[in-house]
Amino acid sequence: QVQLVESGGGLVQPGGSLRLSCAASGSIFSIDIMAWYRQAPGKQREWVATITSSSSTSTSYTNSVKGRFTISRDNAKNTVYLQMNSLKPEDTAVYYCYLKRVGVLESWGQGTQVTVSS
């Protein structure tokens, strides 16, 4: 099993930036699907972004964060990142890292709180 630990959350003013990190306890491979999800108070967990790099790197984003968030990964460091710019109050949520190794395992991190408020 691969353990995931998120970090980098905190309190930021609207328009500010944060960079979330997700460190894996074991090796992550190019075939692994890595993603970020978030859950706001009173709402269901929603998908934010995905990165895959089995043959070439591919990223996808939910519409509400396109152009503001960037997902990236460093397999050598077993780490996935989420750069969040132009943050809005509606981005406030607990952000979770997710790994899927098709047919082998799935893993979730414990989450990191992001609060956007003046």
N, C-alpha and C positions, 0 to 999 in steps of 0.2 A: 504494500500500500504506500502511496506517496502522500505525505502530509504537506499541506499548503498553509503558509502563514503570510497574511497581508500586513502591510504597514503603510504609513504615509498619510493616513487620514487626519482630520482636524477641523478647526474652525477657520473659515476664510470669508472675506467680504465678497459681496456680489461683484463679478468682473475679475476676481482673482483666479489663481491657479494652484493646483495641487498635483503631485505625482505619486500615484499609488504603486507599490511594489508587491509582488507575490513571489515568495521564495519557496521552492519545493525542497523537501527533505531528501528526495532521491533525484536521480537523473530524469530530465525531461527530454523527449526525443522529437525530432522534426515531425514525426507522424502524429504527435499528440495534438489534440484540439484544445486550445486554451481560450478561456473566455472570462469576461467580467459580467456579473449580474449586480443588481441593487434592489434593496427593499426599503421603501419609505414607510413611515409610521402609518398603520392602518391600511396598507396596500399590499398586494401580492408582489412576490419577487419578480423582477422583470429583467430580461436580457439587455445588456448594454453593448457589448462588443465581443468579437471573436477573431482569433488569429490562427491560421493554419500555415504550415510550411513544409508539407510533405514533398512537394516537388518545387514549387515556387511559393513565396509568401503571399498570402491572401488575407485581407482584413474586411470586416463588415461591421456596420454600426446601426443601432436603432436610430430612427430619423431624428429624434430629439437631441442627439449629441453629435450628429454629423457636422464636420467642420470645426468642432470645438474639442473633441476628445481624440486621442491617438493611442492605439494599442500597439505594443511592440514586445518582442521577446529576445532573450539572450540565452540560448540553450547551453552555452558554455558555463554560464553562471546559474543555470537552472532557475531563471527568474523571468517573470512577465511583468510588464509595466502598463499603467494607464495614465497618460498625461492628460490632465483636464484643465482646459483654459476657458476663459470667459464664463466662469461658473455662475449659475443662477440659483435662487432659493429653491426652485423645484428640483435641483440636483441633490438636495439634502436626502441622505439615505445611508443605510449600511451597505457597503460595497463588498461583494464576495468574489473570490477567485474560484475558477472551476477548471478542472482538467478532465479530459476524456481520452482514454486510450482504447480505441474501438475494440470491443470484444475481450478486453482485459480488465479495465478498471475505470472507475469514476471517483473523483475526489473533490470536496469542497473545503475552502478555508473557513476560518471562524468569523471573518468579517472585520471591517474597519469602518468607523463612523466618519462620515463627511457631513459637515454642517456649513451651509452657506447662509450667512446672515450678517446684517449690519448692526 
